């Protein structure tokens, strides 16, 4: 593992926005370092999205320096030492060095510090406690470089103590292992998570949701999920019996995504694949995770799905489903059914079914209620009923009957007294 970063190779470090913030904080006796995910991802050669900065400067001084440099400063969490610096479209979280004074498993009371090692010691995992100066020099106070090279997710200090400070760290352990780990979980970390799992019940649904969806977004979350299931941790997050949880289906979705279908990595689709087709249980999970109305409805819709979908389904059957449900809901159903099919020889057929779905264009029903009224049907519920019957006939004919054919059938229905 490299002992320093090369700013000339790191676009995020040499970006004008980044340089402006670091210059404001580092000039005139100040100092600042990049910390956490940006450093970790850069060392792994992965994309850097969020840029966090640590500094011994107190929050008020951070605000003053940024504003003096014409940089917008937002006191997003100033009581905990965090100020957001905004330059153009980029935001940087700048946090004063801290030490924990008291924790309750969900929140922490902090005191500001000027000691970098003390700030590192309060963080969760060694790989998240790496610092880099603007010139690329690295600072490692917890053995994070060795752990990153080994792809080992290890708590800083006593794992039980770390978890009791914030029980969300149990889920973060599995999420970070899914994204950055390799091989078996660190045994001390796993034992601590297993021992302290009931603390997950004290967490808000919103916090649990964020971690779980990020875990499910990992390239291959299956190994982490299997450990969570076997250690009965997953049931505190997804209130479903362990035997009903199906990580193997996510394994199929992982393979499907790797073969060129990126939306098979959708975390909500993977969550649906993980659970049984039981709308009641799914509704309970949606409540536990405090899902948005849109995601809740999508999850429940998939748990209710009972359509007979297979690679060999006929064109008219697929067209009918697409017209009734729309392209996205059909895609979800195809991928979910594909995840349940262990026969790899059928993969090409499933892919072709998705391709047919993507190329479909929804036809527009040629008639309206006005046409029914014009045919002599009086206003009232009968208008809607007749229109629905005509539309069903049109659908069953695979949308081939045009307006003229529909008008003739409407005329016949009107003569018959319908």
KAJOTA-V746564 format. One record per residue. D_LAST is the distance of its C-alpha to the last C-alpha in Angstrom with 2 decimals. Layout:
BEGIN
d_last=D_LAST
d_last=D_LAST
END
This chain:
BEGIN
d_last=79.08
d_last=80.29
d_last=82.61
d_last=81.35
d_last=78.51
d_last=79.13
d_last=77.63
d_last=77.84
d_last=75.28
d_last=73.03
d_last=70.92
d_last=69.85
d_last=73.51
d_last=74.61
d_last=71.57
d_last=72.79
d_last=70.64
d_last=72.16
d_last=75.66
d_last=75.32
d_last=74.41
d_last=77.13
d_last=79.69
d_last=78.95
d_last=79.40
d_last=82.33
d_last=84.60
d_last=87.47
d_last=88.11
d_last=84.50
d_last=82.95
d_last=79.50
d_last=78.10
d_last=74.75
d_last=73.61
d_last=71.02
d_last=68.07
d_last=69.24
d_last=72.59
d_last=71.13
d_last=68.53
d_last=71.08
d_last=73.46
d_last=70.74
d_last=69.78
d_last=66.31
d_last=64.48
d_last=65.62
d_last=62.94
d_last=64.22
d_last=67.86
d_last=69.61
d_last=73.12
d_last=75.74
d_last=78.72
d_last=81.50
d_last=80.97
d_last=79.72
d_last=76.26
d_last=77.68
d_last=79.89
d_last=76.97
d_last=75.05
d_last=78.15
d_last=78.85
d_last=75.30
d_last=75.05
d_last=78.52
d_last=77.29
d_last=74.28
d_last=71.90
d_last=69.09
d_last=69.76
d_last=67.15
d_last=68.44
d_last=65.50
d_last=67.48
d_last=70.86
d_last=71.79
d_last=71.61
d_last=73.30
d_last=70.37
d_last=69.97
d_last=67.42
d_last=68.92
d_last=66.52
d_last=67.64
d_last=65.04
d_last=62.01
d_last=64.06
d_last=64.68
d_last=67.62
d_last=68.15
d_last=71.80
d_last=73.07
d_last=76.55
d_last=78.32
d_last=77.72
d_last=78.72
d_last=76.82
d_last=78.35
d_last=75.83
d_last=72.54
d_last=70.09
d_last=67.82
d_last=65.40
d_last=67.50
d_last=71.02
d_last=73.70
d_last=75.69
d_last=79.00
d_last=79.77
d_last=82.31
d_last=84.30
d_last=84.61
d_last=82.47
d_last=83.11
d_last=82.08
d_last=78.79
d_last=78.19
d_last=78.96
d_last=76.09
d_last=73.42
d_last=71.33
d_last=72.05
d_last=75.04
d_last=72.97
d_last=71.60
d_last=75.10
d_last=76.34
d_last=77.61
d_last=78.40
d_last=80.57
d_last=79.64
d_last=82.07
d_last=80.38
d_last=82.91
d_last=81.28
d_last=82.09
d_last=81.32
d_last=82.47
d_last=80.58
d_last=80.67
d_last=77.32
d_last=78.44
d_last=79.40
d_last=76.19
d_last=74.12
d_last=76.02
d_last=75.34
d_last=71.71
d_last=72.51
d_last=70.72
d_last=73.43
d_last=73.62
d_last=76.51
d_last=78.92
d_last=77.85
d_last=74.20
d_last=73.67
d_last=75.11
d_last=72.96
d_last=69.79
d_last=70.75
d_last=71.06
d_last=67.38
d_last=65.19
d_last=62.83
d_last=65.60
d_last=64.45
d_last=61.22
d_last=63.15
d_last=65.42
d_last=62.58
d_last=60.92
d_last=64.21
d_last=64.99
d_last=61.64
d_last=62.35
d_last=66.13
d_last=67.47
d_last=68.56
d_last=69.32
d_last=69.48
d_last=69.18
d_last=72.45
d_last=73.33
d_last=74.65
d_last=71.56
d_last=69.28
d_last=71.31
d_last=71.21
d_last=67.43
d_last=67.04
d_last=69.43
d_last=67.87
d_last=64.17
d_last=63.35
d_last=64.14
d_last=60.83
d_last=59.13
d_last=60.86
d_last=59.27
d_last=56.34
d_last=53.06
d_last=53.27
d_last=56.66
d_last=55.63
d_last=52.46
d_last=54.48
d_last=56.94
d_last=54.43
d_last=52.27
d_last=55.45
d_last=56.59
d_last=53.34
d_last=53.75
d_last=57.05
d_last=57.32
d_last=57.63
d_last=57.26
d_last=57.19
d_last=60.92
d_last=60.89
d_last=57.72
d_last=59.23
d_last=62.29
d_last=60.21
d_last=58.27
d_last=61.42
d_last=63.27
d_last=60.31
d_last=60.21
d_last=56.64
d_last=55.35
d_last=56.68
d_last=54.50
d_last=51.43
d_last=51.12
d_last=50.08
d_last=52.20
d_last=54.55
d_last=53.38
d_last=49.81
d_last=50.96
d_last=50.71
d_last=53.03
d_last=52.83
d_last=49.34
d_last=50.82
d_last=53.47
d_last=50.84
d_last=49.42
d_last=53.00
d_last=53.39
d_last=50.08
d_last=51.19
d_last=54.58
d_last=53.02
d_last=51.40
d_last=48.27
d_last=49.53
d_last=46.45
d_last=47.21
d_last=49.90
d_last=47.43
d_last=48.75
d_last=45.37
d_last=44.22
d_last=47.54
d_last=47.13
d_last=43.76
d_last=45.46
d_last=48.29
d_last=46.21
d_last=44.18
d_last=40.37
d_last=40.29
d_last=38.29
d_last=40.47
d_last=43.69
d_last=42.46
d_last=41.56
d_last=45.10
d_last=46.62
d_last=44.71
d_last=46.08
d_last=49.57
d_last=49.64
d_last=48.08
d_last=45.74
d_last=43.90
d_last=40.26
d_last=39.34
d_last=41.54
d_last=40.53
d_last=36.82
d_last=37.68
d_last=39.81
d_last=37.33
d_last=34.53
d_last=36.83
d_last=37.77
d_last=34.11
d_last=33.56
d_last=32.66
d_last=31.40
d_last=33.09
d_last=35.12
d_last=37.90
d_last=39.79
d_last=38.26
d_last=34.59
d_last=32.66
d_last=31.67
d_last=27.89
d_last=28.39
d_last=30.58
d_last=28.37
d_last=25.40
d_last=27.76
d_last=29.18
d_last=25.89
d_last=24.91
d_last=28.42
d_last=30.41
d_last=33.71
d_last=36.05
d_last=34.25
d_last=34.04
d_last=37.72
d_last=38.62
d_last=36.92
d_last=38.58
d_last=41.97
d_last=41.62
d_last=40.73
d_last=43.58
d_last=45.95
d_last=45.27
d_last=46.02
d_last=49.75
d_last=49.73
d_last=51.28
d_last=50.66
d_last=46.97
d_last=47.74
d_last=47.31
d_last=43.81
d_last=42.89
d_last=44.41
d_last=42.41
d_last=39.20
d_last=40.17
d_last=41.00
d_last=37.56
d_last=36.07
d_last=38.35
d_last=37.51
d_last=33.73
d_last=32.05
d_last=28.66
d_last=26.13
d_last=23.97
d_last=20.20
d_last=19.74
d_last=16.63
d_last=16.47
d_last=14.43
d_last=15.89
d_last=14.32
d_last=10.76
d_last=12.15
d_last=13.91
d_last=10.93
d_last=10.23
d_last=7.94
d_last=10.39
d_last=12.60
d_last=12.36
d_last=11.56
d_last=7.83
d_last=9.45
d_last=11.63
d_last=9.41
d_last=7.51
d_last=11.08
d_last=12.56
d_last=10.70
d_last=11.78
d_last=15.17
d_last=15.66
d_last=15.13
d_last=17.57
d_last=19.97
d_last=20.04
d_last=20.94
d_last=23.84
d_last=22.63
d_last=23.51
d_last=20.37
d_last=21.10
d_last=19.27
d_last=19.12
d_last=17.50
d_last=14.90
d_last=14.25
d_last=13.93
d_last=11.39
d_last=9.31
d_last=9.95
d_last=8.98
d_last=5.47
d_last=5.44
d_last=7.48
d_last=5.73
d_last=3.77
d_last=0.00
END
